[in-house]
Amino acid sequence: MSNDMQLDLLADLSVTEPDLDAVLHQVQQWVEVGWLRALDRALVQFLLDMQPHAEPLVLLAAALTSHQLGHGHVCLDLAETLHNPDASLSLPPEGQQAGHDVRLPSELLRTVTAARWAEVLSASSLVARPGADQQNRPLILQDSRLYLRRYWNYERQVSSALRERLATRMSLPDNLPAQLDALFAGSRQHPDWQKLACALAARGAFSIITGGPGTGKTTTVVRLLALLQGPAVEAGQPLRIHLAAPTGKAAARLTESIGGQIGSLQIDPAVRDQIPREVTTLHRLLGSLPDTRRFRHHAGNPLALDVLVVDEASMIDLEMMACLLDALPPRARLILLGDKDQLASVEAGAVLGDLCRDAEAGRYSEETRRWLEQASGQSIAGSGLEPGDDRHHRLAQQTVMLRHSHRFGADSGIGQLARAVNRADPAAARQILSDQRYGDIRQYSLSGERDPAWASLLLGSDGLPGYASYLQQLQEQRPSPQQSAEDPVWEDWARQVLQAFDRFQVLCALRRGPWGVEGLNQHIAGLLHRRGLLPEPSGWYEGRPVLVTRNDYSLGLMNGDIGIALRIREPALQPGEQERLMLRVAFPRNDGSRGVRFVLPSRLTEVETVFAMTVHKSQGSEFAHALLVLPDSRSPLLTKELVYTAITRASAHFSLGETRSGIFEAAVSQPVRRISGLALDWAGP
Ligand SMILES: Nc1ncnc2c1ncn2[C@@H]1O[C@H](COP(=O)(O)OP(=O)(O)OP(=O)(O)O)[C@@H](O)[C@H]1O
């Protein structure tokens, strides 16, 4: 093409909107280069089938709305998208560069204004306006936000269910102040936020208890359950209490911590016996139906319970929240526990973050403040809260943020670092990392994969656990091959190896590139193989740790479960046959029984090696030593929430591995953005 022709074309592009051919071609090309999903293109085709004369800008908006869902955004915000199209749409995607032959969204949208886009969408028969009787239209435009109808419905359902629950007052024990005093006797915090949280959660059908790691969310909820169960047991009608978490791993962790907390509670044993210790996943609780998005429990077949506690609520996505609220009986209490500052779920929506907008400031109305002070016998004046009112801060009246970490005090580097990152203060975070006084945090500058410091960090050094220890455990504790398959030594061995593996985890931000999951997994397996710790560096080999990436109900495995391949003795299938050593993948049962199940590797189709794991996948887990490796280039995925979540996965040691200077600072300065209408529904004036 001559220069003149190119100039003509550019001039043309600057004044005209993309036509149908341009949009369809673009969507097709973006799918081919992996920028959009086939699913996004299928939506365009579906809309074209419904309306063959659909406006190109409507089809483009629909494809981008669907694309945004894949990035956790519930809707497409037209104005925000046009303000900075490539960044808002995260295109080109992670690990890809803009190529000469692939057009960027900013080029395609150059001539489009938000007003014009909204005008075209409003005029389309594919787009409904909220409140209008246009049930058959697949897209909804609310203000500047375009939704697929299903997600708009989820937002409406969540908001209206919460409004109803917030208006419901539950009956309280007669002598609430005395009971709270007894349950929180010996408290040294003033005010004691745990006591206040317990009081608020007792009075309503919905409440949120948020707080960072070790702030006592579990401790508080166990006391709350004792408070609620006491009078019910006395009346001979114990409450049906259920505990749940979004993933199997999170459920297993809560099972463990709640067991200890209940055991140490000084209450009537008859009441203690009626507090459950078992935690289920939300999918199990609601009853997943195979091959559908629906659940066995819904408004027509509600859950049979009086109290539901959901831990790690930051991992609940919008669709799950809508389904959960739908399945709850109206007069059941729902208590969400979680850390609002953590990364949200991978799926669309950042429900806990959206609902906790006022948690930091408090925003209690005069009435709530008086009620809290009277119930708890404590003054909350002077605790730095901002005033609020019931009309504009409805949700805040049932939300408490726990502010004191009992696990990470002033002398804890992990606690200090997490707080500095949360404040988006990179200079303070760097200072803490460099401060030799903190023995629980370290920073490493990694020059490349061949850096000896990198290898010793991965294997374990300076008293910090690495991957060598679980492999040594695997070799040294291996039962004799003569031990019968029925002997519990095989299960004991597998449990020890799994527990040893759990002590260390490499976390990373990205999937692609040498410092993403894929590159790191290959590199670490290669290193362990070269050191004689693994028999093979790829395929199925003994010692391979794997992460389940999709729920598999037939195998009883949940997304996020971690197993390790081990050669164990298998029972003979037929009489007279010899028992043999076979490679099986050992998974913890995650039901509090400390049992192990063994699965044939060939049955595991949705697993990946997990020497390295994305921070997203690590939510709900905790490791004695967590090592966060940052990549050598900036990415929109590197946010302060991601760094905060990684730091708070560490229970004893946190290490930061940097491959280029400045990336950590850039990440800590960048907050996550999730577009949704839920936050606006609950935002103050
Ligand atoms: N009021 C308190 N006084 C003393 N110790 C406390 C108090 N509350 C909690 N703890 C202790 O602090 C630790 C963390 O408490 P808990 O497990 O309840 O926190 P959490 O917020 O649920 O933690 P996470 O979600 O990070 O696991 C526990 O060892 C617990 O016994």
The ligand as an SDF file (V2000), in Angstrom:
LIG
                    3D

 31 33  0  0  0  0  0  0  0  0999 V2000
   -8.8910  -11.5760   71.9060 N   0  0  0  0  0  0  0  0  0  0  0  0
   -7.8450  -12.3710   71.7740 C   0  0  0  0  0  0  0  0  0  0  0  0
   -6.8960  -12.4110   72.7210 N   0  0  0  0  0  0  0  0  0  0  0  0
   -5.8200  -13.2090   72.5930 C   0  0  0  0  0  0  0  0  0  0  0  0
   -5.6050  -14.0070   71.5240 N   0  0  0  0  0  0  0  0  0  0  0  0
   -6.5020  -14.0020   70.5450 C   0  0  0  0  0  0  0  0  0  0  0  0
   -7.6720  -13.1880   70.6180 C   0  0  0  0  0  0  0  0  0  0  0  0
   -8.3810  -13.3770   69.4900 N   0  0  0  0  0  0  0  0  0  0  0  0
   -7.7030  -14.2600   68.7520 C   0  0  0  0  0  0  0  0  0  0  0  0
   -6.5830  -14.6500   69.3840 N   0  0  0  0  0  0  0  0  0  0  0  0
   -5.5720  -15.6150   68.8890 C   0  0  0  0  0  0  0  0  0  0  0  0
   -5.0410  -15.1150   67.6690 O   0  0  0  0  0  0  0  0  0  0  0  0
   -4.8680  -16.1670   66.7290 C   0  0  0  0  0  0  0  0  0  0  0  0
   -5.6680  -15.8510   65.4670 C   0  0  0  0  0  0  0  0  0  0  0  0
   -7.0560  -15.8730   65.7820 O   0  0  0  0  0  0  0  0  0  0  0  0
   -8.1390  -16.3490   64.7420 P   0  0  0  0  0  0  0  0  0  0  0  0
   -7.7380  -17.6630   64.1400 O   0  0  0  0  0  0  0  0  0  0  0  0
   -9.4500  -16.2720   65.3900 O   0  0  0  0  0  0  0  0  0  0  0  0
   -7.9890  -15.1970   63.6550 O   0  0  0  0  0  0  0  0  0  0  0  0
   -8.5450  -15.1520   62.1720 P   0  0  0  0  0  0  0  0  0  0  0  0
   -8.8270  -13.7260   61.8910 O   0  0  0  0  0  0  0  0  0  0  0  0
   -9.6610  -16.1100   62.0060 O   0  0  0  0  0  0  0  0  0  0  0  0
   -7.2780  -15.6340   61.3900 O   0  0  0  0  0  0  0  0  0  0  0  0
   -7.0770  -16.0680   59.8560 P   0  0  0  0  0  0  0  0  0  0  0  0
   -8.3190  -15.8280   59.1200 O   0  0  0  0  0  0  0  0  0  0  0  0
   -5.9360  -15.2480   59.4190 O   0  0  0  0  0  0  0  0  0  0  0  0
   -6.7230  -17.5060   59.9900 O   0  0  0  0  0  0  0  0  0  0  0  0
   -5.3200  -17.4320   67.4080 C   0  0  0  0  0  0  0  0  0  0  0  0
   -4.1990  -18.0650   67.9540 O   0  0  0  0  0  0  0  0  0  0  0  0
   -6.2170  -16.9430   68.5330 C   0  0  0  0  0  0  0  0  0  0  0  0
   -6.2280  -17.8090   69.6270 O   0  0  0  0  0  0  0  0  0  0  0  0
  1  2  1  0
  2  3  1  0
  2  7  2  0
  3  4  2  0
  4  5  1  0
  5  6  2  0
  6  7  1  0
  6 10  1  0
  7  8  1  0
  8  9  2  0
  9 10  1  0
 10 11  1  0
 11 12  1  0
 11 30  1  0
 12 13  1  0
 13 14  1  0
 13 28  1  0
 14 15  1  0
 15 16  1  0
 16 17  2  0
 16 18  1  0
 16 19  1  0
 19 20  1  0
 20 21  2  0
 20 22  1  0
 20 23  1  0
 23 24  1  0
 24 25  2  0
 24 26  1  0
 24 27  1  0
 28 29  1  0
 28 30  1  0
 30 31  1  0
M  END
$$$$
